[in-house]
């Protein structure tokens, strides 16, 4: 079965501008400004973006930032470590919510 997500579709991202050019332009300005060097350098921001892409399970961003990281000279080991940080934080959040079940059980007990 073919994948629902096709890498080539990433090139179609800009088509959304046809429906509301003003909002798309504002988004792109926000995006570009956010990714510029500031307190964090562009390399670090690319690693963060890759890790977030995995955490939210967004295949187009995974493709895009895996490529951007590679182009920026970021090693597979660095990318893997960033992705593992995102995974452990997401997993920790799942475990931390155990207290919600404990609260429910306490109320019933």
N, C-alpha and C positions, 0 to 999 in steps of 0.2 A: 504494500500500500504506500502511495506517495505521502510525503510529509505535508502537514497542513502549512508549515512555515517553509518558504522557499527563499534561500539566500538572495536570489536575484530581486526579490520584492523590496529589499532594503533600499535599492536605488529609486524606488517609487515613493519614498517618504515625502518628498516635496509636493506630491500631487495634492496633498491636503490643502496646500496654499490656494488651490483653485476655488475651494469652497468658502474660504474666509481669509483673504490675503493679509488683512490687517492683523488678525490674531496670530496667524502663522509667522508673520514678520516679527511680532512682539516676542513670540516664543523663541525664535531663532536668535534674536538679540540677547534675550535672557540666557539662553544656552551658551552662546559664544562668550558672553561676558563671564559667566560662571566658570567656564573651562580655561579662561586665561590665567596666567600666573598672577597670584595674589599672595596671601599668606602661605598658600601651598603652591608648589610648582606644578607645571602641566603634567609631568610624568606621574606625580603622586595622584593627581586628579584622574588620570586615565586608569590607574590601578583601583582607585575607589569606584569609578564608574563600572569597571569590569566586575568587581566584587558585588556591587549593588545589582547589576544585571543578572548575576547568578542568583542572588538572594530573592529577587522578584521573579525569577525564571522567565526572563524576556529574551527569547532567542535572537531577535534582530540586534539587540544591544550586545548580547554575548558575541555575536559575529563581528559587529562593528568595533567593540572595544578589544577583542582578542587581536584583531587586525591592527588597531591603533597602538596597542601596547607593543606588539611585535615591531611595528614601524618605529616606535620610540626607543627600541633597543632593550625593552624589558624582557627579561629571560622567562622561559617557561616556569622555572623554579619560583621566581618572584610572583608570577601570575597565580600559580598554584597556591602559594602561601596566602595571598590576598583572598582568593576564593575560599580557602579553608577558614580564614578569619570570619568571613561572612557566614559560612555554614555553621560554625560553632556558635556565633552570636544568635543566629536564627534558631538553632537547636536549643540553646540556652533559654531563649525566650519561651519556647514550647515547654521546657521543663519548669521554668519559673512559674508558669501559669497553673501548675499543680495546686498551688495554694487556693485557687478558685474552687477546685474540687473539694479540698479540705474544708473550706468555708461552708460549702453546700452540705457536706457530711456532718459538720458540727451543728448546723441549723436543724438538721433532721434528727440528730442524736439526742 
